[in-house]
């Protein structure tokens, strides 16, 4: 079977799952030469096995809104691959959530988690529930109903979810509370917990910080750094906020933020009291970036994304496929030299090709945003040891893990003096998981 025939088979089996097929194609294209060169992978039929989730759980989530209305959402957990550790990956609550999106996220998670060097398998889950404009009580009742089914599939050595879009420390708190009540057990079955009850310092910051550390490592290969660079960021949630904070620390100037309504361009930089305002706006008041524009007199571009703004570095931190081919071309033509992905699969395949053809420093999400899940694994370690490491200790470990991920990409992705981080990340992650699957036999 050649690559095309393999992809045809995957497409036939997973019709109507475009995001999942997109993520599979990207990985398989990179690893195909390795697959062909290693007969043991073929003999164990690793590729067909690796694209099939070990288990998919889909369930009904009924809940009652404040006005007494009965609502139903759909809950999911994709337990994709446990070859190197318990299933690990976030829960996403967003109206766009469906099987295809969660399967793509779960598939990416397998290789990302392998790259962290830590013992965690790949999983992802969530619901098409929209927490926006819901009361605290409604969010709590939804989370409790969601857990009434999901609890039986979780466990500190089985499956340990975390947050993602629409799931922050409030939602994790409600879900953990329900889990603890049902199981009568206080265990590290979630990460991203509050500090008071088992969370890790630096976990909230980790994905954003890690994405920026990865950008620094990429820039260093060309004797550059973030000092004095103009940086365009998308999104305004967890990942974006801490990416902005870290860019500011490194002396860069962040000029944009966005949400699903549009983007803000603030040429003076999103820093100091402006960043504090943004964090309060998004995390406490749950407002929109438009209000930032009104507060500080910065221009709001309704219905647009920030990629037309001239920059040296781009950090997409909102969602999948948020940089289309035209926007990728606009970044390259405007002189962008580095893209480090805080979000998962934010660039469409044509855009990725453009970045690679133009030899810019392009860090795909599964490498650049792995700091979040790596720090989640550090939270699991602290929970099982029943102790807490200091901020400095966790940050140091995060820094070291990001450098090790970068190093693996260099090792497997260097071709003619150019580091192809897509190839490097895919091959390094795949080798580890595939070899573990062979060790375990046909299971
Ligand atoms: P948040 O919910 O905190 O923030 C998400 C941000 O993205 C919001 O600004 C949101 O705007 C925007 N957004 C979401 N969906 C869309 C959309 N369809 N179109 C335009 N804007 C959108 O999520 P996170 O910051 O946690 O996650 C952001 C990205 O980072 C995701 O791709 C996630 O998978 C990835 N990631 C997150 C990790 C983590 O630790 N949290 C770890 C690794 C990756 P609005 O308010 O309008 O919805």
Boltz pocket constraint, residues with backbone or C-beta under 6 A from the ligand:
constraints:
  - pocket:
      binder: B
      contacts: [[A, 94], [A, 96], [A, 163], [A, 164], [A, 165], [A, 166], [A, 167], [A, 203], [A, 207], [A, 235], [A, 236], [A, 237], [A, 238], [A, 239], [A, 240], [A, 258], [A, 259], [A, 260], [A, 261], [A, 287], [A, 317], [A, 318], [A, 319], [A, 320], [A, 342], [A, 343], [A, 344], [A, 369], [A, 370], [A, 372], [A, 373]]
      max_distance: 6.0
